[in-house]
Each structure stands twice: as structure tokens, then as C-alpha cells.
Amino acid sequence: MSASNRAASIGERLADTARRVPDRTAVVEHETRTTYRDLDARATAVACRLHAEPAAGFVALLFDRKRPAIEALLGALRCGRAYVPLDASDPDDRLRLIVRDSEPALLLTDRSLAGRARALVPTHCRVIAVEEIDSGGAGISLPHVASDALANLYYTSGSTGQPKGVSQTHRNVLFFADAYAATLAVSAEDRMSLLYTLSFSASMMDIFAALLNGATLTAFDVRRDGVGALAAWLDRERVSVLHAVPTVFRGTLAGLEPARRLECLRAIDLGGETVFESDLALFRRHTRAQCILVNHLAATEANVIAQYVATHESRAADGILPVGRSPDGVSVRVERGDGSEAPAGEVGDLVVTSAYLSPGYWRRPELDAAAFATDPHDPRTRRYRTGDLGRIDVDGNLHFLGRKGNRVKIRGQSVDLSEVEAALAACSGIVKAAVVASHDEGDPEARRLVAYLVASDRSGRDPLEIRRTLGRRLPSYMLPAAFVFLDSLPLTATGKIDRLALASMEPPHADASRPIDPPRDDVEREVAAMFERLLRQAPIGRDDDFFLLGGDSMSLVELQDRLLDRFGVAVSKFHEDATVAGVAARIRRSGDAAGPEAMPVLFPIRESGAAPPMFIVHGRLGQPFVSPHFVKLLGDDQPVWAFQARGLDGSSEPHATIEAMAADYLAEMRKRRAHGPYFLAALCAGALIANVMARTLREAGEAVLPLLLFDPPERKLRAPVAEDDLLSRIRAREAEGQFVERIDDPKYASAAVRAARAFEDAIWDFQPAPYDGPVFMLSSRHRMAEANPMYLKRLFSGPVERFEVGTTHADSLDPRNPVFVEQLARCLKRIAEEARSLAAG
């Protein structure tokens, strides 16, 4: 029996997995690790919250981070609500089109995006921030979800100028996830990548193939962190299965030293673009002999159409790798124009037949009629005309030869040229527009889009302004790379735009006579020089755009690598501004944040000593607790590192949540100490951050020594956040001999107040989960007297030992207090004994 038949719904399969491997890590994003038990509980909590909402309809998802988005979509599926993923990086106009078409009843998001979400949806659509969903739900009976219930609605580019929704059911998602996992032999021991945004249907294969088989799903944001950082991340996270578009694969492996291998990888799945013989050579050079390479043909309507498995021993491809064979339950036929089957080797239309195809397009019956039909030989199956061309060779392998008509693929994304043309027609001054896909010889995939335009006057002939206008409506992969202005568009004898004539025109190049504003500083000059070398043209000015000069996805990868090597900065968001001046500005901003004047989130107080280093988390003010009197008490053998809050320097944003602080601090700490045992200490409300850090480390299998907490809050309260009060408390700390920087600098003082207020809001909003490890608390009598036992238990459910060290909060933090000195020494001795025990055993 196939895995997809073991359970009728995705929610049931996830529950089965959670019962089998409750303590295994399910999802990793940055330093946050979620077990299957916690993922299942969180999905159930979301499901209960959604089930309580009376309005029927889709659940839209708007998230920047992937982990909470996954929890939200699993919760929607568990209670029978189909989800509609929205890409937070897409312009609002596009998101409004999707919302208007799908008419969601609810929108799930996180608190940071809630304001934007409310502006996107109509008043009847309820917006729920996932932070507001508690872990309750006990006793709530969730509905049975049938296998043919809708699971999701993914929007792709549409020929009407608007995106179109492709629906899919639980049964079909399970089928394709199992087919994908079977070829890759996914098991609970695997660590699978998630590079795709969740609004791209390819992400389903990673999410469900991993989570329904007990594997660990590891998330990476290529758009934010860049291709140049991917290889190091693959090694650090020990990723065994990589799923990527070939452009990302090439950019990652081509940048490696010749002798370097990605030792953890055992399988690579490539999809969305053509895979060349040279890619096979890269694969052999940089992976172990046991690793496999899978070339995967898919569509939103059918997530696994065909797969070709190559090994290190596979014979060299003839230029382009085939896409292979279909899994059981799917068949592909190549048809001639008259509907008859084409013989081996002959090019024709690809037609997919299966019982697991998409039910159809949302509210697009005319598209359904054109793309889908019942199979005349088996009424239980349907046929889908993909719009692709292909051939089947004598060995039975399918070869993909590109799109037909008006649809193309750009960097793995399907684009209907009509949608781009509709957006161009809406630009001021544009009278007519036609978009043509530019191809390299021998490559059926489009390399870039070229827009041919007729403008009403000279004011409409600004390519940079047009591209920026399109960027507010279209996702980055749909933006033309070049704009050509004509007096009129060529027409065929029937009066239609002659696209063949446009495609045969000389590829556009930069206008040598254009006015050039030269670079104005060293950074701009170096960026311009990189443009010139990569694009082989000069001179290039500060207002010249990388893409409008002929840059494409491959040269962009190389540009990002060069920028990282030269400036140490991972530059992204090229769709917002790819001019020399724009790129240089982002480098300068990043350089300012990382330069000598920037305040590090973690810095050493004492680096020498053989004991596990103490990492001490700041308190409510965000300032580090690093009094020299305190450091002296620790002894010469105790290394000490101190955290301070983001945002104190005024150049970075304070974190909005305790979880975000913990993830950031863990990432910085693990740069200094890759593995445990970890010694965490925390001042006052920093105990909340230490709680999350310790839980995350334990979930990752790391040893954590007993936590050392200095007068943590024992009930939920909101401290004063008036500016004068905050500044006076910071100055008092400075007077006590603790390390406080530049408090008399107005900029720093303002930033310190802002960071403290952000932390206060995060404390108030924090919903703790208990940490069950041992904890030592040095507490004041006042805190112990006002303690709420239930609140403390929600934070620390394991063995807690409290030592009274003074009457007031100030007493409990005074290293000159003899009771504090005595009890601190007692706790340090026991923590050192635990560290020695771990080292010995």
C-alpha cells in the first residue's frame, strides 16, 4: 500500500509522524529548531483557532519566515481549510489581485506584517497574528478531512494579465509528495533543504516529503542571504537532500574550490530550468561518489511529471539532460497536432494523464476546458495539456524542449507574457507593449525577457522608471531585463504583433550616447568596475542598471559572489534597485552596521580560561551586565561573553519578539562555540530569552549546563518605559561601574530608549513554553514575595533552586553584596562540577 493511502489527509499523516518520532527535529530556521511533537501541537492549536471561526473560505498566509508559515498551513489543513500562500516580497497590487480572486475568509500572518495584511484584505476577512494563538484547544473536536478536500490554491502567471489559481487536494498532494520522496529515498535520517518561497508550488515537495516521512526540513532564504552563503550553510546544517533550480545549483558549486566536496549531500533534485551536461560535471566534481542527481519536470497542476536519476557513473549527456520517466500513477504522451501519438524521437505536445491532477483553475472554467479533459480510456483519470513541447527517446526517457505559445519559464518560474504586457500597458506613457523571451542557443528555457514598447512621447522612454513601476506590481522574476523603444511594433498579415520579427531583432545593448553620471566615491567606482567586467561594456555610470545593461540570473550570481568577496556583504533586493548607486548604497549601509563603529550583539569580556564560557544575556534595558567587580568574582579560569540588544547603535532595528532575540543570540554564540556544553546566564528579564535559547539548544541535541539567573521576573508585569526613567536607569548602571557606551550621545540615548521599549513590548507579548532543565536563581526578597508560581512553572518546569541574596532588585545584582558573593560561588561550583561530569562521561 502506498504511503498516500495510509491516511486520507495531510493532517492525519503529520499526526502519524509525530507519534512515531516526537522528539526528532522537524523544522530548522536560523537557530530555531522545532520538534515533531511541538510542530504537531502548534498545528493543532492553529487548527482549533481556525475551526472556531464561523466564516467559510480559504485561509491566506502572509509570512516572511518559513517556520511559522509551515505551522499555519498545517493548522489550516488539519481543520479542513485550504490555504492560499502569499509572497511577502511581492508588490501589494499583485497580492490584492490574489486576495480579490480567492476571497479568503481569514488571513494568518505574524505580528510584524499584520498592519500590511489588514490593508490588503477586505473588511470581512479576519486577520489573525499567529502570536495571538495560544496552545489551547483541548477538548475541541476537529472535523474529519476527506481525501478529496481542497488543500491549497497556488497562483501562477495568467494569460488574462492577472495571476490564476491552481487548486490541489489532500489526496493529490500526498501522492506527489510520496512519489517525490520515493525517487529520492527520503527517510527520517534526512535533512532536506527548503530554499523556495512558500508561494512557489515546488516548496510543497520539500515540506511534505520531509514532514510526512520524519525527516528534518531546513530553511534557507536565497533572496536574503544570497547564493554565495549556501555552500557553507549546507555543510553547517548537514543537509543531505538539496532541492534547487539549476541557476542556484550552478552558482553554489561553481564558486567552490576545485577539491572541495559537499560531503553531507546524498541527493540533489533540480527542477524548473534546463540541466546541462556541464551541470553533471559540476555534480561529479563536488559531491561524494554515492550522491545522485535528479532532473525533475513538474508543474503546479502536477508536481511530479517525470524524473531522471543520474549518478557519478551515468554516461555523459548529449548537451542537455533528459527529464526521465514518470512515476507510477502518471503517464506522459507526446502528441502530434492531429492528436495522434508521436513516435520516438519526434517533437510534439506533452500531455499528462493521471488520477492525481489538479481539480482545475479557481473560477476559470474556460482555462479548465482548454487544459483538462477526461481520459477516454479510463474515466477515473484525466488528461492535462501542459503547453510544453517534448520528445521521448528510444530508451523511453522524456526530453523537455520548452514552452509553447505565450508561456515561458524564467529561473524556474512559469511566466505568461500577457501578464507582463498588461502591466507594461498600465505604465504612464506606454501606448503598446510586446514581450519576447530571449534564449541562448540550445537552451529551451528563456534566459531573460525583452520588452518592445511604443511610447506616446519622450517622457515615457525611461527604462529605469518603467522597471521600478513594474516592480511595484510584478514579482522580480517577471521583470523584463531590457526595454527597446520603437516607433511601431511589427505586424503580421493578419494584423497581429509579429513576435518572430521582434525575436529576430539584434539584442538590445546599452546606448553608448546616453548621458553618464560617473561614480562619485570608491565604493561606486568598484561596483561600476564589476559591472563593466561582467557585462563586457564600458563606461558604466552610477545610474546604470545591471539588468538593463544585459545582466541575467547567472551574471547576477557572479556579481553577488564578487561583492561578498570584496566587501564582505551579501547584497540582495536587486529587483528594487540594481543601479551602481543603489548597490553601493546598500553596501555602505551594511558596512556601517558591521564596521568598527557598529555595536556587536555579543562581545568578549574575558576570552581566556579552560571552563565552558559563560554567555550572559542582558536585562530589560538591553545593556550588558559586565561589571568588572562581577567578572572578578568569576575567577581567572572563567571566560565571559556578554549579549546586548540589537538597535542600541541606532543603525539596526530592535527585535520585536523574544524568539527573534533568542535566534539572533544563538547564531552569534554558536559562531564562537559550535557545540556544548553551553553555560547560559541571564540578568532579570533576560531569563525569558535564556528560556528560548536553552530549549532550542536542547532540541538540537546540545548539552546545556544549569541556567544561572539573576533575579528573574516571577510574574508578568510591564515596567515603566518613559524616556527620562529609562535614561536615568541606564545612567545609574554606568555609575555602578558597568559597561555602558556613549550614553551622553543624543543619538545613542535615543536608540537605547527605543531598544528598551521594544524589549518591553516583546516581554509583554511573550507566550512561554517551559524549559525542563535545571535552573539556579539568585533572587531578591521582593521578587520572591510577589512571585506567581504558575508563571514561573510556565517558564521553568524542571528542578529550580532559588537563593535569596538581598532585599531589593539592586541588592540581588550587587557583586559587592557578601550574600550575593557567597551564593554565586556556590552556584558556580555546582555548574563547574556538572561541566566536568559531562566532559568525563
N, C-alpha and C positions, 0 to 999 in steps of 0.2 A: 504494500500500500504506500503511495507517495506521501511525502510529508504534508502536502497541501490537503490531503484527505483526512489527516488525523484530527483536525479541528476545523470547524466551519468558519471561524472568524479570526482576524488578526489578534484581537484581544485575548481569545482563548489560547492561541499559540504562545503569546507572550507570558500568560499566566503559567502555562505548562513549563516554559523555560525557566521562569523564576522559581518554580518549585524544585526543579532539578538542580539549578546552580545558583542558589540565592545569594551567596557571598562572592560570587565572581564579579569582576568589574564589567559593567555593561557599556558605559559611555565615558569617554575621556575628552574633556575640552580644556585646553590650557592645563592648569594644575588641578582642576576639579574632576573627581572620579566618582561615579555613581554605580552602586551595585545593582544587580538584578532585583534584589529584594526592595531596594529604595525606588528603583525605576517603576516596578510594578505598583508599589504603594502610591507613588506620585501620580501615575496614570489613573489609578482607581480614584484618587481624590479629585482629579480634574474631571473624570467621568461623572462622579456623583454631583459635582457642582454644575456641570452642563445638563445633566438629566433633570435637575431641579428647575431649569429654565423652561417656561411653557412654550415659547415660540419655536416653531419647527423651521428647519432650514439648515444650510451649510454653516460650518464654523470656519471663518477665515483666520489665518495665522500670520502675524506680523512680528518677526523677531530678527534681531541682529545675531544673537548667539544660537548655536545649533542645539545644545543640550536641552534648554527649556522648550525649544520648539518641538523637539522629539517627544518630550514628556507631554506636551499639549496635543500633538497629533495622535499619540497613542491613547490619551484620555478620550479624545473625540471618537476614535474608532471603537473604543471599548463600550461606549454607550450608544453606538449606532448612528453617530453623527459623521457625515462625510466632511473632510477638511479641504480648504482651498488655500494653498500656500501663497503668500505674497512675499516678494523680494524687497526688503527694506532699502536696498540700494537703487531700486527702480524709481523713476520720477513719479511724483504724485498723480499726474494726469493719467499715466498708464494704470496705476493702482486703482484709481477711481473708475476707469473703464471696466476693470475686472470685478470690482465690487458691485458696480451697477448691473453687470451682466449676471453675476452669480447670486445676487441678493442674499448675502449671508444673514442669518438671524443673530449671530454672535460673532465677535472678533476677540480672539485671545492674543495678548501681547505681553510685554513686560513693562514695568512702570516707566522706564525711560522713554518708551515710544507711545505711551498712552495718549498724550496730547495730539500727536500726529495721527494716531489711529482714529480718534474722535472726529478729526477734521476730514477724514477720508470717507466715513460711512454715513448713511442717512440716520435720522434721529431714532428710527425704530430699531436699529441694530445696536445691541448692547455690547459695550466694550468692557472686557474683564482683564485686569492685570493678573498674571499668574501668581504674583507675590501675595495677592489677596485670597488665594485659595488655600484653606487650611488643610490639614491632613485628616480631617474627619471623614464621615461617610459610613461609619459602622452602622449596620442595620439597614442601609439603603439597598433595595433590590434593583439591580441594573437590568435592563431588558435583554432578552436573547437577541443576538445579532445574526441574521441569516447570511448564508454564504454569498447570496446574490445581492446583498445590500450594497449600495454605493459606498466606496471607501474614500475616494478623493476626486478632485477636479483640478487638473493641471492646465494652465493656459499657455498656449503657444502662439506664434505669429499667425495672423489670419489674412486671407486674401481680400477681405472687405475693408481693410485698413484698421481693423480692431482685432485684438487677441481673441482666440477661440478656446473654449474649454473642452478638454478631453476627459471623459469620465472613466472610472475604473471601479471594479467590485472587489470585495474581500477575497472571493474565490480566485479571481484572476491575479490579484497581487500576490497571493500565496503561491500560485502556480509558477509565476515568473521568478519570484524570489527563490523558490526551490530549484528551478531549472538553472538559474544563475549560480547558486551555491553548489549544485551538483558538479558542474563543469570545473569549478574552482576547488572542489573538495573541501568546502568550509566546515570547520569543526569548532568546538568550544575552545580549542587551544589557540585559535587565530586572533590576530589583532588587525582589524580591517580599517582602511582609510575612509574618511568622508571628506572629500575635497569640494564636492559640488554644493552649490547653494540649494536649499531645500525646495526652491521654486522650480528647479530643473528636475524632470521626472527621473533622470538617471540616478538621483540620490536615493530613490526607493530601493534599488537593488542593494546598495550598501547598507541602508538602515535595516531592511527586513531580512536580508540574507544573514547579517550579523546577529541581530537581536532575536531572531526566531531559531537560531542554532547555538545560542550560548556563547558566541564569540564577543570580543571587545571591539566596540566601534570608537575609533579615534578621529577627532575632528580637527581639521586644519583649514584656515582661511587663506586661500591663494591670493585673493584680491587684496587683502590687507597686508599679509606677511611676505608675499612675493615668492616667485618660483625659486629664487636663489637660496631661500631658507629651507626648502622642502627636504633636501637630502639629509641635512643634519637632523631634522625632525623625524624622518623615517627611522634613522638609527636610534635616536633618543627614545622614541616611543616603541621601538622594536616592532614596527609594522610588518606583518607577514603577507598581507594582500593589499596591493595598490590598485586603485581604480582611477583612471585619469584620461583626459583627452590627450592625443598624441603630442600636441604642442607643449603641454606641461611636462609630459614624459621626456621629450627631447631636451627641453630647456633644463631639466634636472640632471639627466645623465650626461648630456654633452658638456656640462660645466664641471664634471668630476675629473680628478687626476686620472691618467691612463690606467694606473694599477689599482685604483680604488673600486671596491665592490660593495654593494648594499647587501650586507651579509644576512640580514633578517628576512629579506623578501623571499618568498617561495612561489608567488604568483603575481602577475601583472595583467590587469584587464584594461584594454584600450578600446575606446569607442567614441563615435561622434565625428571622427575625421579619418582620412586615409592613412593607413600604416604602410610604410615603405620598407624596402629591403634594407636600407640604411638603419632603420629603427631596429630591425632584427640584429644587426651587427652591434648596435649600442647595447641592446639587451644582453647579448652574449658576453660583451666586454665587462659589464659592470654588475652582473648577478652570478650567483652560485650555479654550478652545473645542474642542480636539481630544480632550478626555478623554471616556471613555464610562462609563456606569453600568450594571452588570449586576445584575438581581434574579434570585436563584438559588434554586430549590427543590431540596432534597436530603433524603436520609435515610441513616442508617447502612447500610441494606440496598441503597441505590442512590445513589451520591454525586452524580450529576447527573441529576435528573429533568426539569428544564426551566430555561431561561434566557431572560430578556428583556433586550434591549440597548437602552438609552436614550442619546440624545446631547443636546447642547445645543439641537438643533433639534427634538427629539421633541415632539409635541403634549402638552399638559398631560393628566395622568391624571385619571380621574374618582374622585378621593378616594384610591384605592389602586392601586398599580402592579400589572399582571398579572405572572405568573412566566414567561410566554412559551411557547416551544416546546421540544420535546425534541430532543436531538442524534440524528444517525443512529445506529441501533442500539438506540434506546429509543423506546417509544411510550406515550402515556398515553390512557386511555379513561375517560370519566365514565359510570358505570353507575347505573341505577335499582335500586330494591330487588329487582326480579324478575330482575336480571341483564342486562336489555336496555340497549343504549346510549342515553344521554340525548341529546336533540337540543341544538343550540347554544343557550346561554343557560340551560339547565335545570341545577339543582344536583343533584349525585349523588356517589357514592363514587368516589374516584380509584383506578384500577387501572393499575399499571405493567407493561409487557411488555418483556422483553429477554433476551438470552442472557448478560447480564453481571450478573445479580442475585446477591446473597449466596447462598452454598450453603445457608444456613439458620442456625438458632439452636443454640448449643452445648448438646447434651443436653436439648433441649426439643422433642421430636417433636410434642407437642400444639400448640405455637406454630407450628411449620412447617406443620402441616396446616391451621391456621386462616389463615395469611398467604400461603402459596405454593401454586401449582398449575401443572401442565404446561399450556402453551398448546395447546388442542385443534386449532388451525390450523397449528402448526409445532412439532413435538416438540423442536426444538433450542432453543426459548425457553421461559421460564417467566413466570408472572404473579404479581404481588405486590400484595396489597390493603393499601394504606398506612394505612388508618384515618382518612384525611383526606376532607374534603368540598371540592368544587370545581365549576367550570363552565368551558366553553370558549366563547369569544365567536365572533361571525360572522367575525372575522379569523383565527380559528384559535389565538388566544392563550389559554393556560390561566390561570384565576384561582383562587388558593388561598383557601379560606374557613374554614380552621381544622380542628381535630381532632374526631373523633367519640368518643363514649363517655367512657372514663375517662382518656384520654391528652390532655395539653395541652402547649403549648410555652411555656416561660418563658425569656426572654432568650436565645433560640436553642437551648435545650436541651429535649429531649423528656422529659416527666415523666409517669410513671404514678402517678395519685393514690393507688392502692392501696399503693404502696411508702411514701408519706408517712404514710398512715393506719396501716400496720403499725408504723412507727417511733413514732408517737404512742401506739399501744396499749401499747407497751412502756414508756412513761413511768410513773413511780410515781404512783398516784392517779388515772389516767385509766381510766374504765370503757368509754366508747365514743368513737369519733372519726370524723368525716367531713370531707373536704377538698373545697373548691369553688374553682374558678378564677374570679377576678374579671376582667371585661372592660370596656374602655372602649367606648362606643358606636361602631359602625362598624369596630372592630378585631377580627379573628378571633383574634388572639393574646392569650393571657392576660396581664394586667398584674401580677397578684400572686395568691398562694394565701391562702385564708382557712380556718382550721381551726375546726370547730364541735365542742365537746367536752362530755362528761358526766364530771364528776369525782366520786370517792367521798366527798370531804369538802373543806373549805376549803383544806386544805394542798396539794391538787392543783391549785389555781387560781392558780398563779404563772406568767404567760405568759413572763416573762424566764427563769425557771429551765427551763421546758419548751423554750424556744427554744435555750438553751445545751445542754440534754441532747440535743436533735435534732442540734445542730451537731457532736456527737461521733460521730454515726452517718451523717448525710446530708451530701452536698456543699451548698455555700452556696445554689446556685440552687434547691434543693428545699425550702428552709426557708419555712414559712408567714410571711406578713407580718403577720397578725392572728390573734388567738385569741378565740373567742366561747364563753362557758360557758353551757350550757343545762341545765335540769333533765332534759330528754329530747330525743332527736332526732326530728323529724317523720318519719312513716312513710307509705308508700303503702298502698293497699287490700290489696296482696299481702304487706305486712309488710316491704318493703324501705325503706331510707332514702330519703326524698323529697328528692332533691337540687335539684329545681326550687324547692321551698319554701324550702330553705336559700339558694339563689341569689337569691331574691326578697326576702330579708330586708334591712332597712336596713343599709348598710355600717357596720361597727363603727367607733366613734370612741373617742378616749381618754375614760376615765371622769373627769368633772370633779370627782367627790367623792373621788378616790383621794388618799392621803396624798402630799404633795410635799415632798421634801427639797431646799431651794433650793441653787443653785450656791454653791460655797464660795470661789472665787477669780475673778480677772479672766478667766482662760482659760475656765473653766467657764461664766461668765456670757456670754462672747461666743459660745461654742458653742451654748448654750441659745437665745440670740437668733437664731442662724442656723436652728436647728430651728423656732423659732416662725414666722419669716418664710417658710420653705419649706413648712411643713406647715399654716400659717394656723391655729394654735391656741396658746393660752396660758392659764395659765402652764405652763412645762415645767421639771421638776426634774432634778437631777443623775442620778437613777436611771432616767429615762425613756429608752426605746429608740427609735431613729429609725424602725425598721421597724414596731414595734408601735404607733407613733403614726400610721401610714399612709404612711410613706416607701416609695418604689419605686425601680426601677433608674434611671429618668430623674431623679428628685429627688436620688438619691444622687450622680449625676454632677455635678449643680449644687452639691451640698454639698461634694464634693471640690474643685471649682474654687474655691469661696469660701474653703475652708480653706487652699488653696495660695496664693491671693492675699493673705489676711490674715496667715498665719503663716509662709509660705514652706516649708510641709511637705506632702509628698504622703502623705496618710493612707490606709491600706489596712486589710485584715483586719477589715472591718466585721462579717463573719459571726461573729467571735469575741466582739466586744463593741461594740455600736452605741449604748450609753448615752452621755449627755452626759459623765459622769465618765470613762468608758472612752476616748472620743475625746480628751478633754482630756489624759488621762494620756499617750496616745501622742504628742500634740503636745509636751507638756513633755519627754518622753524625747528626741524628735527635736531639740527646741530646745536641750536640754542638750548633745547631741552636736555641734550645729552652732553653738552660741553662743560667746561670747568666751573661755570657759574651755576649750573643746574644742581639741585639738591637730590642726592640719591635716596631711594626709598629704604635702602639697607646699607649701613656703613660700619666698619670695624671700630671697636673701642680698644680691644686688645686682641691681636691675632695669634700671639704665642701661647703655648700650653698644650699639654697632651690630653686633657679632658675633652669630652664632646663639647663643642662650643655652645654657649647659651645664646639663643636668639630671643631678644626681649621686645615685645610688642608695646607700642606707645599706649597712652591713655586717651581720655576724652578730648584733650587739646590737640592730639596728633603729634605732639612733641616727644622726642625720645627721652627715656628715663636713663640717663647716663651720668649721674652724679659721680665725681671722682671718689667721693667717700664710699659710695656703694661699690664701685669697681674694686677698691682696695680690700673690702670685706670678702670678696670672692676668692682671693688668693692668686698667687702668681701663675698657677697651672691652669687657670680657667679662662679660655678665650671668650670674648663677649662681642656680639654684634647687636646693633640697635636698629629697629624699624622706626621710620617716621612717615607720616601720612603724605600721600600724593597731594599736590596742589599748594604746598607751603611756599613754593618758589614763585607762584603766580603764573607760571607758564604752562602747567599741566592742570587738567581737570581733576578735582577731588572725586574719589569713588563714591557712588551713590548707594551702595549696599555693602553689608558686612561680607557677603560671599565674594564680591569683586575684590575687596581688600585682601581677603584671605588668599584668593587665587594669585593675585599680584605678588604678595609677600612670599608665598610658597615658591613661585617661579624664581624670584630673586634669591631665596635661601638655597634652593637646590642648585643654583649656579655655583655657590660656594661649597656646598656639601651635598654631593649627589645622592648619598644613601645614609640611612640612620645608623645608630640610634640618634634621634633628634631630641634636643633639650629646648623646650619652649617655656618662656616666662612671659608674663603679661602684667601690665600696670592697669589697675582699675577696670574700665570698660573694655580694654584690650582683651579681657578674658573671653569676650564674645568672638573676637577674631581668632584667638587661640583655640577656641572650641572647634571652629570650622577647619582650621589648619590641621589640628590633631586628628579629627575624624577623617579628613581627606588622606592624610599620611597612612593611617591605619588601614583604610580601604585599599590603598595601593600596596599593602603588604610590608610597610616600613615599621620599624620599631620606634616607639615614642616613649621617652622617659617620663616619669611623673611630672605633670604640669606644675609650675611654680607661679602662683597668682598672688599679686599684691593688692589686697583689699578690693576684690571684685564686687560689683553691684549684686545685691542679693534680692532685689526686687526691681520691677520695671519702673523707671521714672525718667522724666525729661528734665535735664539740667538747664540752668539759665544760659541763654545764647545772646544776651545783649553785648554789643561790641565793647563797651567800656569794661564790663565784667570779665569778658574773655581776655582782653588785653591785660587787665590787672592780674589775672591768674597766671598768664604767661610770664609777666614781669616778675611775679613772686617766685616762679620756678627759676628764673635767671638769677635772682638774688640768692637762692639756695645753693648756687654753685653747680647747677645742671647745665647741660649744653643747649643753649638757645641762640640762634643766629639772627642778627640784623633786626631785632625787634623794633629799633628806632627808625628803621627804613619804612616810610609810609606804604610802599608797595608790598613789602614783606608783611607788615602788620595787617594790611587789608586781606592778603592771601591767607594768612594764618587764621583770621576770623572766619573767612569763607570756608576753609577746610574744616575748622572745628564745628561750624554749623552743619556742614554736610555729614560729618560723622555723627552728630547728634540726631539728625533725621534718620540715618541708617540704623542707629541703635534702637530708635523708637519703632521702626518698621520691621526689625529683625524677628523672624519666627524660628526659634532654635530647635535643633534636634539634639538629643542627648549624646554626650561623649562618655563612654563606659570605662575609660582608663583611669588610673589613679591620679589624684589631684592633691596638692598641698596648697593651703590658703593661709596667708598671713593677713589677718583681718583686724579691723578696729572694733571696739565695743559698740560704737554707734551703728555700724553696718550690721553686726550680728544681732543687735536688738531689733532692728527693723526688717530682718530677713523674712522673705516669703519662701517657705520650704518647697512649695510646688514649683516656683520659678527656678529655684536652684536645682531641683531634680530634673527639670526640663533641659538644663544646661549640662549637668554632670551627674550621670546615673551610676557611675562606678564608685569605688571607695574614695571618700573625701575626708581629709584630715584638716581641721581648722585650728589655727594657733592665734590666740589673742595677743596682739603686740602693742596695744595702746588704746587710748580712749577715742581719739578722733581720727579722721582720714589722714590728716597730716602726720600724726604720730606713727601711723602704720607704715608710712613711706619714708620715715626719717632714719637714715643709716647711722645717725649718732645716738639713736634710742637704744639703750642696752638690751631691752627686751627684744626689740627687732633683731639686734645683732645675734643674740643667743638663739632665737628660733630660726633665723636664716641659716646659721651654721648647722643646726640640727637637720633642716631640710636638705641642705647641700650634701651633707654626709650620706644621707639615705639615697639621694639621687645618684651620687657617685658609686655607692655600693651596687645599685641596680645596673649602672653602666658597666661595672666590672663583671657582674654576673652575666650580662648579655655577651660581653666580649669573650668570656670563658666558655660559654655554652653554645 
